[in-house]
């Protein structure tokens, strides 16, 4: 076993028992504030608890200190240590403020704390120690931090400045304030450059060695970091000129939905524990490197989900304590600790893999943003070449370290070409002919033709290159809901609200055959890969197979409990995948007609499902606004792609199986990387709902249709 293998094994073994349970806190706590003092952790109230306690780290015991006065709001309050310039070794001074929302009275209190574990008469000798009293200025007048119009719920703050005299405060919705603790005045207010976010219960820390309350410095420029959900900011404050500068920081995809996590800053890293996504409570632990500007998600998690917890670093930086929180069901009185070294170790194999995937996601986003901002003279060949040369080499170096250990090498083989062969699209042309909603579009197998089908009862065949009509197929008396080319491109099959399925000759435009049998609208139809069978799905909740040569119905499949919205063959023709308004996906055996498996996971109607070209995966889309990727072998959901803001009507794999394209009632078309689960590009321009989408066999053209009665072509560049 080589040195790298030994390091990874040691890391994994250490993390197997990462957290040690300590004496439970006397009362359940969430949204509390803690300060370290010598061998004590001072726990200063919480949203439902006014009592303050001291936890003795060496004794593993608690003692009461005092309680907040009635009327002091503790809903997301702040507590910081005021640096005592007299260097009193027997006491510290705490400042507590905030705890209330907009147009609510906020408390501003101070406490001189002398250890409750000191058995001497020191406490008795000192006046007003170990109790919260009004914060006053040099004239003994009460000082208020926070204006009436400010919302300090979940505010975050720390003490810094060249003489530890400045209190930096960030609060909802997007404000940063500087309060001078010497003059007792707000000296600066600014708005944070964030979009559509209201920061609260976020991470706000000084960068190591600059602006730190525990590191006295004469520097006049102070750097700090703020994270909240998908917001990341590097903030600089020039003390002499009283100005801020802001720079955006990339936030990893797995923490973007989270806030209200516990966090600590140590040795150039920020560690994040748990958090709330507004939908679920997290157990995940993340690490951000301040110096490298990189993220890592640990393989190991918290023992249980937690949010509104506090992470506290022992004074000697050896242990990290997790106190209180909410697990989704109850407020916790949990108290546990973990060795800091365990979270500063080298990465495990899975963590290295995660980091590499995140780097790809990061650069995909950078590409997408550049596409949005690109100009007419944009040199795409030079741009692609730059990404190829830089990013793929980096990926190769990262994966070279793990190749000999055999982990996930196949992934690199797939994605080493991601940046070189990834395609981006721009509008080509708009085709118009239909007088009603265009429900769908499909390319012919050779890519030379496009068919469109419409609410107006017609099917139009177009020359894909010229954009001119070749043929109009007429015969349906009501809306045509689906139409597909045969594998050889010589026929078209269509289905309609008129409850018929029709077979057409492409060259002559004549109807060859018509099938009846469904008792309700027919929503979907397709040829088998060998071109001998047609499948149909209907609002009568059945799927039927039809023999093209004899014209006979050869199979009727039942199992859905609502409309069948779509049905498609696997590429080997042995199975079918169906989508239904009963929120499920069915997988069927073509020969026996039996329902093999049912995939459950969508929270709304499943509009479309399709096998990947290799039949290993299934992609589906739904009225719940998500696209899901399923493993056909295990029948498990692998990824859920989010980004559309309305029902997703259609989704298709690209020929290479690495990308999917989707369209939605939000008027957009989006391209997604299947492996990474991230959006690559968003195509906009449709005047109304986008209902149908397809990709050409060579992957170079996207065609879409919708309720604006047009067909739009998008070309790769």
N, C-alpha and C positions, 0 to 999 in steps of 0.2 A: 504493500500500500504506500503510495507516494505522499509527500508532505501535504499537498493540496487536499487529497482525500482524507487524511487524518484531521486536518483543520475543520473540514466540513462535518465529519462524523462527531467531533468534539462539540461543535456548535449545536448540532441536532440533539445530542445527548443532554447538554446543559439546559436546553429549552424544554425538554420533556417534562420537567418539574419546575416551571418558571416562577410560580407564585406561591408564597407561603402565607397561610391564613393567620391573622393576628387576632387579639381580643376584639370582639365585636364592639362597635361604638355603643354608648349608653342609649342613644336614640337614633331612629332612622334619619338619614340626611340626604338632601339633594340641593343643588345650587348653593353649596356652602363655600366658604373662603378659608384658606389656611395660610399660616406664616410659620416658618421655621425659626426657633430660638434655642440655641445650644442643642441640648438633647431632647427638646420638646417640639411637638407640632401643636400649634395653637389653632383650634378649630372655632371659627367665629360665626356662629349662627347659621341658619338656613331658612328656606322659604317658609317652613312650618315650625321652626324651632328657634326661639330667641336665646337659648342657653349657649354659653361658650365654654369650651373645655380645653384642658391641656392633656395631650397624650405624651407620656414619658417613653421615649424610644427604648431605653435600656430596661426599664421596668415592665414594659408592655401593660401599662395601667393608665386609667383616666382619672382626672380630677376636675371638678367644676371650678370655673373662674368667676363668672358673673353672667348676667343676662342683659340683652339689649333693652332699653326702655320701651314702654308701650308707645306705639305710634311710629316707630322706626321701621320703615318698609325694608324687607329683606328679600325681595323678589329680584334676584340677580344683582346683589350689591357688590361692591369692591372693598377689599381690605388690603392695604399696603403698609410696609414698614417705613416710617420716617427716620432717615438716617440721623442718629444722635451724634452731633459733632463734639459733644463733651465726652464721648466714648465712655459712657456710664456702663460698666461691666455688669451691673446688677439689674439692669432694666432696659426695655426697648419701648418705643412709642409706636402705636398703631393708629392708622387713620382709616376710618370706615365711612363710605359715602354711597349715594345712589339708592338703588333698591326700589325705585318707582318709575313709572312710565311718564308719558307726556302729560303735562298739566296736572301732575300729582306732586305733592310735597315730598322732597327728598331729604334724607337725613345726612348730616355731616358731623361725625363724632370722632373722638380720639380716646385712646386708653393708654396709660402708662402701665406696662405690665412688669411685675416682679414675680419670679417663679413661685407658683403655689406649692412646689415641692421643697422650697427652702424652709427648713424648720427653725431658722433664726427669727428674730423679731424685725427683720428688714421690712416686711410688708406693713407692720404696725407703725413703723417710723415714718413711712412715706404717705403724704396726703394725696387723696384721690387716685390711688393706684388700684389696678385691677377692677376698674369700673368705667363704663362708657359715659363720657361727659361731652358737652358741646365743644367743638373745635373753635378756638378763639384766636384773634390776632394779637399784636403786641399791646393793644389798648384794652385787651380783655373783652373785645366785642365778638359775638358769634359770627363765624364765617360760613357761608353756604357755597358748596361746590355743585354746580349744575343749575342752569336757569330753569324757570318754570316750564318753558316751552321745550326743553330737552327731554328725550326719552332715554333714561339710564337703565332700563331693564336689560340685564345681561351685558352691561358695559364692561370693558376691560381696561386696565390701567397699570402703569408702573412708574417708579420714581427714577429720574435720571438728571441729565444736565451736567455742566462742567463742575458744579458744586453740589450735586445731588439736591438741587433746589426746584427742579421742574417736575410737575406731575403730568404725564402724557396720558390722555384719556381718549378712547375710541368708543363710539356708541351709535345706536340706531338713530336715523336710518343709514347715514353715510358720513358721520362727522368725526373729526379729530380736533381735540382741544389741548392747549398747553396752559396749565395753571401754575403760577409762580408761588411757591410755598414761602418765599421771603416777603413778597409784597401782598400776598393773599388776593391776587387778581388773575383773571383770565387774560393772558397776553397774546394768544393766537387761536384763531378758529379757522378751519378749512374743511372743504368737502372732499371726501375720498373719491377718486375716479372709478366708480363701480357702476355697473348697469343693472337696474332692476333687482337690487338686493338690499335687504335691510339687515345689517350686521348686528348680531347679538349672540352671546355665549360663544364667541369666536376665540381664536388664538391671536395674541398680541404680545410680542416679546422684543426686547432689545437685542441687537446683534451682539455677539460675544465681544467684550472689551470696549464696546461703544455704547454709551448711554445706559450702562448697567447700574442699577441701584447699589450693587455690592462692590463695584469697581470704580473707585474715585478716579476721575480723569479730568484733565484741563482742556481736552479737545472740545471745540465748539460746534462741531458737526456730528449729529447723533443719528445713527442708523437703527432702524427697527423693521420688523416683519409682521404682517397681518395675514391670516388665513381664515376664510369662512366659505364653506361649500366650494364653489368653483372659483372663488375670488382669492387671488394671491397678490400681495403688494409688498414691494420693498420701499420703505419710506425714509427719506433723509430730512432732517431738520437742522437748519443753520441758525444757531443760537444768536449770533451777532446781528445777522440781517433779518431774523425772524421770518424765515420763509421755508416752505415745504417743497420737496420734489418727490414725485411718485414714479415708480417703475413697476410694470406688471411682472408677476412671477407665475410660471406655469404650475398648474396643480394636477397631480396624477388623477387618473380617471376613477380609481377605486375610492377616493376620499371626497370627490366632488359633490356628492349628495349630503355629506355629513357636516354637522356642527355640534356644539355642546359636548365636545370630547374633552377628556383630560389631557393635559400636555405639560411637558417640561423641556427646558433648553439646557443642553449639556455638551461640552466638548465639541462645539460646532455643529451639533445636531439638534433637531426638535423631534421629540417622540410624541406621537398621538395615540390615545387609547380610547377605543369605543367610539360613541357618538350616535347621533340621531339623524335619520334621513327623512323624517316626517312620515315615513311609511313603516319603518322598522328600526330596531335598536341594534347597533353593531357590536361585534366582538373583536373586530379587526384592530391590528396595531400597525402603525405606519411610522416611517422615519424619513425626515427631510434633512439633507446635508446642506447647511448654509453656505459652506465654502464651494461645494461642487454644484450646487443647484440641481440636485438629483433626489429622486424619491425611491423608497423601497417599502414594500408591504411584506410583513413577516409571515412566515409559514405558520407559526404558532399564534394563538389568539388569547384573549382574556378567557378566564374560566366560564364566564357567563356574559350575556349582553348587558351593557351599561351605558347610560348617558347621564348628563348633569353630575358627573363624578369629578373628583379633584385628584390630580397627580401632584405629589410633593416630593421634592428631592431632599434627601438627608444632607445636613450641613457639610459633611465630608464627602459627598457625592458617591457614596458607596451603595446606598439602597434608595429605591424609589417606592413611595407609598401610594396606594390607591385607596381613597376614602369615599364612602357613600355612593350615591347615584340612584338611578331609576332603571329597572330592568324591563319595563314595558307593562308590568303588572303591579309592582309594589315599589315603594321607596326602600332603599337598602340601608342597613347599618353595617355593611361589610367593611372590613379593613384588612388589606393584604399588602405584602411588600414583595419586591423582586430585586435581584442583584442587577445593578446598572450595567455591569460588564456583559451580561447576557444579551443586551440590546445594542451593544457596540461591537459585536463580533463580526467576522466575515460572513458573507451570505451563504446560505445553503443552495443546493442545486435548483430547487424550485424557485427560490428567491432570485437567483441569477436569471432564470427563464422569465420570471415576471418582469424584472428590470428591462430585459431586452425587448419584450413585447411593449412595455410602456414607452421605450425610446422610439419604437416604430410608430406608435400612436401619436406621440408628440410631433414627429416630423410629418405624419399624415395631416395633422391639424395645421401645421405650418404651411404645407402645400395648399390646403383648402383655403386658408386665409389669403395666401398670395393670389390664388385664382380669383377670389372675390374682388381683390383690389387691382387686378392686372389691367394693363393698358392695351391699346390696339397694337402697339409695336412690341408686345411681349415676346421675347425670344424663348420659345418653349423648349427647343432642342438644347440650348445652352443651359437652361434651367434644369431640365431632366438630367443632363450630364453631370451637373454639379452635385445633385442629390445622389446619383449613382456612385460617383467617385468617393464621396465622403461617407455617406451613411452605410452603404453596403460593406465597405472596408471595416468600419467600426463593428458592424454586426458579426463579420467574419472573425475578428479578433476576439470578441466576447465568446463566441461559440467554440472557437478553437480550444479555449480553456476547458471546455466540457466534453469535447468530442471523444477523447480517449476513454472517458467514463461512460460513454454511450447514452447520454440522456438527451432525448428530444432532438436528435440530429436531423430526423426527417423534417422537422419544422423549418430548420434553416434551409434545407434543400428547396422547400416550397417558397419561402419568403426572401431568399437571397435575391430574387428577381423582382420583388415587390415594387421597388422604386424605378427599376429599369423598364418594366413592362406595364406598369399601371397606366390606365388610360383616363383622360379627362375630356370632358365634352363641352361643346359650345353649340348654340342654335345654328341649324343649316337652312331649313325652309319650313313653310307652313302650307299644308294641303287642304283645300276646301272643296266640298262637293255635297256633303250630307246636309239635310234640312232638319235633323234632330240630333239628339245626344249621340255621340260616337262611343259605343260601349266597350269596344276593344279593337286592337290591331295585332297582326301577326306577320312575321316575315315568312317567305317561302324557304324551303330547305336550302336552296342555293343562294339565298339572299338577294335575288334579282327582283323580287316582287314583294309587295305589301298588300295585305287585305285589311279592310276596315268594315265593321258591321255596326248598324245604327238603329236608333229608335224609329227612323223613317222606313224601316222594313227592307232596306237594301244592303247588299254587300258590294263593295267597290274594290277592284283589284288595280293596284298602281304599279307603275314602273318605279322601282326604288331609287334609281339613279336620277332619272329625269323628273320625277314627281308628277307624271302625267297618268291619267286614267287609261287602263287597258281594257277593262271589262266591268260591267255593272250587272250583278246577279239579282233578278227580281222574281218573286214568287211568294215569299212570306207576306202575310196580310197584317202582321203586327210586328212589334219590335224584335230585332234579331239580337239575342243575348250573347251568342258565341259563334265563332267561325274559325276553322283551322284548315291549313293545307294538308294534303296527304303527304306521306314520306317521299314520294317521287315528284311532288309538286304539280301533278296533272289534275287533281281533284280538290274540291273544297267541301267540307261538311259544315253545316250550320244548324242552329236550333233557335227556337223562338217562343215568344209569349203565345203564339198561336198553337202551341202544343205539338208542333211537328219538327222532325229532323229531316233535312234535305241534303242530297248529294248532288254536286254540280261538276260539270266539265269546265275546266279553266279556259281552254282554248275557244270553245264555241259559246260558253256562257249558258248552256242549256242545263236544265234539271234532269238528272239521271234517275234518281229514286227519291221517294218520300216515305218516312216511317211515322206511324202513329202508335200510341200505346200508353204514354204517360197521361195521367189524369189531371195534370196541372202544368203550369209554365215549365219549360225546359231551359235550364240555366247554363248548362255546360255540355260540350261535346268534343271528342277528340278521336283521331285515328290511332290504332295500335301501331307500334314501330314497324311491323311487317306489312301494314296497310290492309289487312284482311278483316279487321273488326273495327267497329265504331262503338264508343262508350258514350253514355249520356247520363246526366244528373238532373234532378227535377225538384220542383217545389212539392211534389207528391211524396217526398222523402225517400225515393227509390233511386237506385242506379241500375241501368240496363245495358246489356251488350247486344249488338246487332251484327249479323253476318252480312258483309257487303255483297258477296256473290249471290247468296240465296235470298237476301232481304229479310231473313227470319230473325226474330228475337231469340237469342240463345241463352240468356241469363238475366235473372232479376235479383237484385241484391237489396236486402232490407236490414236496417240496423240503426240508422239515424232517427232522431225524434223531432227533427225540424227540417227546414229546407236544405237540400243539397245544393250548395252554391258553386262548387267546382269539383271536377274529377279529372285526374290525369294518370297516364300510364307511367310505370318505371321504364327506363331505357331498354331493358331486356324483355319488356312486355309481359312479365309474369305476375306483376302486382299493380294495384291501383291505389292512389291516395285521394281521399275525398275530404272536402271541407264543408262544414255545416253550420247552420244558424243555431244548432244545439250546443255551440261553443267547442265542439270536438273535431278531431281529425281522425278519419278511419283509414286503416290499411287493409286491403282486401286481396285475397288470392283469386286471380283471374280464372284459373281452371275450375276450382271448386265453387267459387262464388262466396266463400266464407269470409267473415270479418276476422282478420288475424289479430289486429291490435287496435286500440283506441288511444290516441294521444290527448291528454288533458292538461291544460295550462293557461290557455287564453281566457280572458274575462269578458269576452264579447263574441259576436258572430265571427266565425272563421270564414274569410272571404275567398282565399286561395291557398293551396298547398301544392308543392312540387318537389319531386326527387331531384337531387343533384345529378350532374352528368354521370358520376361514378356510382350512383345509387347508394352511397354511404350515408348521405344526409338528406334531411327534408327541411325545406323552408316554408314558413306559413305567415300569413298576415291576417289582421283582424280589425274589427271595429273598436277594439280596446286601444288602438293606436300603436301596437307593438308588432315587430317582426320576430319570430322565434326560429332558431336553428335547432334541429333535433338530430340525435344520433339514431339512425335507422336500426342499428344492431341492438343497442341497449334500450331504445325507445325513451331515452332521457332527454330533457331539454338541456342544450349546451350553452346557448346564449339567447338573451332577449335584447333586441336592438330598439332603442328608443330615440325619438327625435321628431317624428311626425306629430302634429298637434290635432289630428282628426283621423277618422276611419281610413285605413289603408286598403285600397281596393284591389291592388294587384302587386305581385312580386315575382321576379324571374331570376334564375341563376344565369350568370354569364357562361359562355361555353367552357371556360377554364375552371369553373366551379369555385374560384377564389373570391368572386364578387357577386353581389346581388343588386338588382335595381328594383325600386319600389315606387309606387305612385299613390297619391292620397287626396282626400277631399280638402286638405289644407293647401291645395293648388301647387304642390311641389312634387318633383321627382328626386329621389335620393339614391346615391350609390354607397354601398357598404362593403367593408372588408370583412369577409366571413370569419377568418381566424381571429382577428383582433377585436371584432365586434364594434367597430367604430365607423362613423360616417366619413366617406371620402369626399363626396361632392354633393351639393344641392343645386338642382336645375330649376330655375324659376322663369316665369314668363307666361304661363297659362293664365287665361283670363278668368277661368272658373275651375270647378272640380276636375282633377285628373283621374280618369277611371280605368284606363288601360295602358299597359306598357309592354314593350318587347325589346329584345336585343338581337342584332343581326348575327348570323352564324360565325362571322369573323370577329365579332365583338367590337366592331368599329362604329356602329350606328345604333342609337337608341331611337325608338319611335314611340310616341304617346298619343293618347286621345282623351277626349273628355266632354263635359257638358257645354263647352263653348262651340261645339259642332266642328272642331278642327282636328287635324292630324299634324303633329309636329315632329320634325326630325332633328336629331342632335348628333353631331359628328365628333369623333375623337380627333385630338390634335397632339 
